[in-house]
Amino acid sequence: MIDGVQRSHLARLRADGSLDPDWNPSVDGVVRALAVDASGRVYVAGSFDAVGGEPRHDIARIAAGRHGDVDRAWNPGRNIDATYGFAALAVGLHGDVFAAGEVAGPAQLGPHHAVKISAAGLIDPQWNPTLRSSVHAIMSDTRGFLYVVGGASYGEVAVHKVTETGHGDDVAGWRPAFDDLPHATAVGADGSLYMASSVFGFPAENGAAPRYVARISGSTGALDPAWNPPCSAPVTALAVDGDAVFAALGGNSTVEPQLARWSARTGDPAWRTPAEGVRVLAPAAGGSVYASGWGLPSRLALARLDGVDGHFLASADAAKPGAVHAIAVEPDGSKIIGGHFDVAGTTMRDNLLRLDPEGRLDPTWHPSTELLSVDAIAIGAQGEVYASGESTAPSYQTASMIVRIDGDAGAIDPGWNVVVDGWVHALAPDTHGALYVGGYFAHVADLAREHFARLSLRDASVLPAWGTSMFPVNAIVVDDAEDALYLADGYGSYALPLGGGNSLARFSNASGSLRWRQPLPGMPSALALAPEGMLYVGGQFLTGDATNDVLAFTTAGEPDAPWNAATAVRGEHPAASALLIDAGVVVVGGSRYSDFPYVGTSSLVGRSRVDGSETVPIAVVDGTVIHAIVRAPDGIYVGGEFGAVDGVMRVGLAAVADGSASPVRAHSPHARPDAPPSRAAGRDATR
């Protein structure tokens, strides 16, 4: 995502830092390296099968021009056995392309760890430098030589200088001053190589402090002792632009994480500015520099800085698509959305947001939960919100935390929070003043509670344990009217669990006594209770030679054999992770897997509660999994990991109309503030 606009692994920014809206060659996999030649053509390498709809195996060329069309004539990947894809690219002095990484070699040439490809897309069979392992980086200088980082066995030199021509032989007489594998490298205009060391720094002589960054001669590989900028922390990224060396310092006990600029000639400092987690630096127009990482001030993952003084410039921001893990509906029809995301549309949100009854983002509800993700949500009787997720300071004792939030104002209750030494999968309050907690853990607030606990809604104290032991509890349903608490527990798959469990159990909600426990032929992930008393369990269950994603039971624990038989499928392997009882339909969300290749795709279907048959599809969801489904007054809300619903872009969150396969008409948090709501708009926008 670039400024709320979907881009599939590749985008172009204009000189002013804004997204180019016309250039959009979609890539269906991971991009690890980019290079541009003198004609403006863009080379893309990584691990993928198609670019712009054209079959391309791990490497492609994008034609110079407005729209980013794939060069159909240039397709060397079809002749290269790059089993693990490419990790590095460079364009040489004469326009040849050099690609390296986990490359087994051109199919007809034998093992290679780097290949030379002509501008016409032909592989040079003679060019095969002596490299013993995978290559991490490859860079060209202005004299027809290449620096290759990696390609060495343990104890060998980890940086090579080779010729672009002939066999790619090592340059005679050139040996780097340091044998260690550098964390980052960059080539200067004069052919010098700038290297950033490992955590411990490059070794120093005569008792001097270790160097974390060094410049070595392009002619001999010798250390330039005079170039020694003020750098006392490991460097995670480097870039050189004329006389500017840009560096990202990771920080340590004496130095805060920061970006810095030094003189490429003298090493003198020009500026530094706080920034954390930066892994990529790239020079840009006007002497500016782009930085990418997770700890940039007031940015998600991408920023542009002025090269002269280091101040932040206007530019597009970027983020990975977010995921929604949990949704809960408040009494007034507002929705609380939790998951793993940084922004809703273009508004910053930290893994938790609220939509008003019409589906619009609540601009004032913005709690700072200090949770790295939100995995479970529950609404209390007074409208308060309970949320659990990974703690910002995780340890074996405080892996997760449960917090309470004011449902209207979004204020955190500072006196109500509970630490858990594992992962919380489910939360459910009852009318007796308890909050039920299920998951994979051994202690809650330092008290022994294996996989299941009860907390006081009043003061967050841990209530006395019940006597029945449980395996990891994945789903909870409370039925106060019938004095019933239903738990689905277990881990593993099918009838061979990894450690045991896999059951559905009913307890007395008042006393905690076990009423019945029914074994399940696989791992359960979701529960839903119908008004007339049928209980539906979602997961992945093996029944003979078929697979069920939902099983039905009476509240007495008896399986509904005809319904279960009707929902069994063969030839694919469905897995339900979310259920919703909606009138006469069980809405089932999750994933479906084929036998080969075993890859999951999102699934959202409706099953008749009468006979188990599939109804009209709820919606076609383009993604990997659905984690949450709820009914709200304005439609069915769906959360998970996906990028489109019925062909309309919806990232992680969408609402679908009743009985329709189209997103409902509503405001989209991705829409521009001054744009009217679109007919095809819906809720979306977590990233």
DRENMI-288953 format. One record per residue (C-alpha): residue in one letter; x, y, z. Coordinates in steps of 0.5 Angstrom, whole numbers, plus 500, padded with zeros to 3 digits. Example, Ala and Ser with C-alpha at 12.3 -4.5 7.8 and 13.67 -1.06 7.14 Angstrom:
A525491516/S527498514/
***
This chain:
M500500500/I503507498/D499513501/G492508502/V493506494/Q494499493/R500497490/S503489489/H510489491/L512495486/A511502485/R514508483/L515515486/R515522482/A521527483/D517530488/G516524493/S508523491/L506516488/D506516480/P498514479/D499511472/W506506473/N503500476/P506493474/S503488479/V508483482/D505477484/G511475489/V517478493/V521483490/R528483493/A532488488/L531493483/A536496478/V535502473/D539502466/A541509462/S535508458/G530508464/R528501464/V527498471/Y530491472/V526487478/A528481481/G526477487/S521471488/F515471483/D512468477/A508474474/V509481473/G504485470/G500479468/E506476464/P509470466/R516472469/H520467473/D524471478/I527477474/A523482469/R525488465/I520494465/A520498459/A521506460/G515509460/R509512463/H505506465/G510501467/D509496461/V513489462/D518488456/R515482453/A521480449/W526480455/N525474459/P531470461/G528467467/R525462463/N532459462/I535460469/D534455475/A533460480/T530455485/Y530460491/G529467487/F534473486/A537477492/A541482488/L542486481/A546491478/V547494471/G554494468/L558499465/H556497458/G548495460/D549488462/V545486467/F548482473/A543478478/A545474484/G543470490/E540463491/V541461484/A542454482/G545456475/P542457468/A539450466/Q544448461/L550451464/G551448471/P552451478/H552459478/H551464484/A551469479/V549470472/K550475466/I545477462/S545482456/A541487454/A537483449/G536478455/L541472453/I545469458/D553469458/P555462459/Q562464460/W561469465/N562465472/P566468478/T568463483/L563464488/R562458493/S555460496/S549465496/V550472494/H547478498/A549484494/I552486487/M554493485/S558496479/D563501479/T564506474/R570502471/G567496469/F568492475/L563489480/Y563488488/V560482490/V558481497/G557474499/G559467495/A564465501/S565459505/Y566460512/G573463514/E574466506/V574473504/A566475503/V567481498/H570480491/K572484486/V571481479/T571483472/E564484468/T567481462/G570474460/H569469466/G568474471/D575473474/D577476481/V581482480/A588481481/G592484487/W585486490/R583484497/P579487502/A582490508/F577486512/D574478511/D568479515/L561479511/P559486512/H552488514/A551494508/T556496502/A556502497/V560504492/G563511491/A564515485/D571514485/G570506486/S572506493/L568501497/Y564503503/M563497508/A559497515/S561491520/S557486524/V555488531/F562487534/G565492529/F571491524/P578489528/A582495530/E590495531/N594498537/G588498541/A584502537/A576502538/P573497533/R570501526/Y563500525/V564503518/A570503513/R572506506/I577501502/S581502496/G578501489/S585499487/T587495492/G582493498/A586497503/L583501509/D583508508/P585510515/A584517514/W577516513/N574515520/P567518521/P564519528/C560512528/S560508535/A554503533/P553498528/V550501521/T544497518/A544501511/L549505507/A548509501/V553514497/D551520493/G557524490/D560527496/A555524501/V555518505/F548516508/A548511514/A543508519/L546507525/G542501529/G544504536/N547501542/S548503550/T551509548/V548512542/E541512540/P538510533/Q539515528/L540517521/A547521519/R550524513/W558524513/S563527507/A565521502/R572525502/T573526509/G568523513/D566529517/P559529519/A554534516/W548532520/R544526524/T537525526/P533520530/A530514526/E530507528/G529500525/V532503518/R534497513/V534501506/L537507504/A537510497/P539517494/A533521490/A532527486/G535533488/G540530493/S535527498/V535520500/Y529515502/A529511508/S525505509/G524502516/W519501522/G522507527/L521513522/P518519526/S511520524/R512515518/L509508517/A515505513/L518510508/A521517509/R525522504/L530527508/D533533505/G540531504/V543538506/D540538513/G537532514/H530535515/F524530513/L521532506/A514531504/S513524500/A509518500/D509513505/A508506505/A506500509/K505493508/P497491508/G494490515/A490484518/V484484522/H484479527/A477480531/I471485530/A466486536/V459490535/E457495541/P450496543/D449502538/G452499532/S459501532/K464496531/I471495534/I476493530/G483489532/G488486529/H495488526/F495494522/D498502523/V493506519/A486506517/G486509510/T491515511/T489516519/M494513524/R491507528/D495502533/N492496531/L485498534/L480502531/R472504532/L467505526/D461509528/P454505526/E455508519/G461505518/R466511518/L472511522/D471514529/P476520529/T477521536/W477514539/H484512539/P487508545/S494507546/T494500548/E501498548/L499492544/L503490538/S497486535/V490485538/D488478537/A481478541/I476483543/A470483548/I464488549/G462488557/A455490559/Q456497560/G459498553/E467497556/V471494551/Y476488553/A482487548/S488482548/G494482544/E502481544/S505486549/T510491547/A515488552/P514481551/S518476555/Y516469557/Q512472563/T509478559/A508475552/S500478552/M496483556/I489484557/V486491557/R480495558/I478501554/D472506555/G467504549/D465511548/A471515549/G477510548/A480512554/I485506557/D483504564/P490504568/G487500573/W485494569/N490490566/V492483566/V499480564/V499473561/D505468559/G502466553/W497467547/V490469548/H485466543/A478468546/L475473551/A468472553/P464476559/D458473563/T453476567/H456474573/G462479573/A467474570/L471475563/Y473468561/V480468557/G482462553/G489461549/Y495458550/F498460556/A500457563/H500463568/V495469568/A498475573/D503470576/L498465578/A498458575/R492457570/E493453564/H490455557/F483457561/A482463566/R477467569/L478474571/S474479575/L470484571/R470489577/D478489579/A481484574/S483479579/V484472577/L478468580/P479461583/A480456578/W476450576/G478443576/T478441569/S484441565/M484444558/F488444552/P489450549/V482454548/N481457542/A474459542/I469460548/V461461548/V457464554/D450462554/D448465561/A440463560/E442456560/D447456565/A452454560/L459455558/Y462452551/L469451550/A473448544/D480446545/G486443542/Y492443538/G495439532/S491437526/Y486431524/A486425529/L493426530/P494432535/L500435537/G500434544/G493432545/G486435546/N481437540/S475437544/L468441545/A466441552/R460444556/F461447563/S456450568/N457457568/A455458575/S459452578/G464450573/S462443573/L463439567/R457437564/W460433558/R466433553/Q466431546/P472429542/L473432535/P477429529/G481435528/M483442531/P477447533/S478454532/A471457532/L464457536/A457459534/L451458538/A444458534/P438461538/E434454538/G440451541/M445448536/L452449537/Y457449531/V464448531/G469451526/G476448524/Q479443520/F476436521/L478429518/T471425517/G473418513/D476421506/A473427507/T474434510/N469438514/D470445516/V464446520/L461440525/A454441528/F452439535/T446439540/T447443546/A447436550/G453434546/E450430540/P453430533/D448432528/A450426523/P446428517/W448435517/N455433518/A455428513/A452434508/T458439509/A464434508/V468435502/R473431498/G479434493/E480440498/H481441505/P477447508/A479450515/A474455518/S477460523/A470464524/L463463524/L456467524/I449465525/D445469521/A438467520/G437461517/V445461515/V451459518/V456464515/V463460515/G470464514/G477461513/S481458508/R481452503/Y487448501/S488444495/D492438495/F497441490/P500446491/Y498446498/V496453498/G491457502/T486462499/S480466503/S473462503/L467466505/V461461504/G454460507/R451454509/S444452510/R442451518/V437446515/D441441511/G448444511/S448445503/E452451501/T447457499/V449463494/P456465496/I456471501/A462474497/V468472493/V474474498/D481475494/G486473500/T489468504/V484467510/I478470514/H479471522/A473474524/I465475522/V460479525/R453482524/A452489525/P445493523/D448495517/G451489514/I456483515/Y463485517/V469481515/G476481517/G482477515/E488477511/F485479504/G486485498/A479485495/V472483495/D468481489/G473485485/V473491489/M479493493/R478492501/V484491505/G483486511/L476489512/A470489509/A462489509/V458486505/A450487504/D445482506/G444476501/S449480496/A456479493/S457486493/P460491498/V455495501/R455502500/A458506505/H464511506/S471508505/P476510510/H481509504/A477515500/R480522500/P477526505/D474531499/A471525495/P464523496/P462516498/S463511492/R457506490/A462501491/A465503497/G466499503/R470498510/D477497509/A484500510/T488497515/R495496513/
***
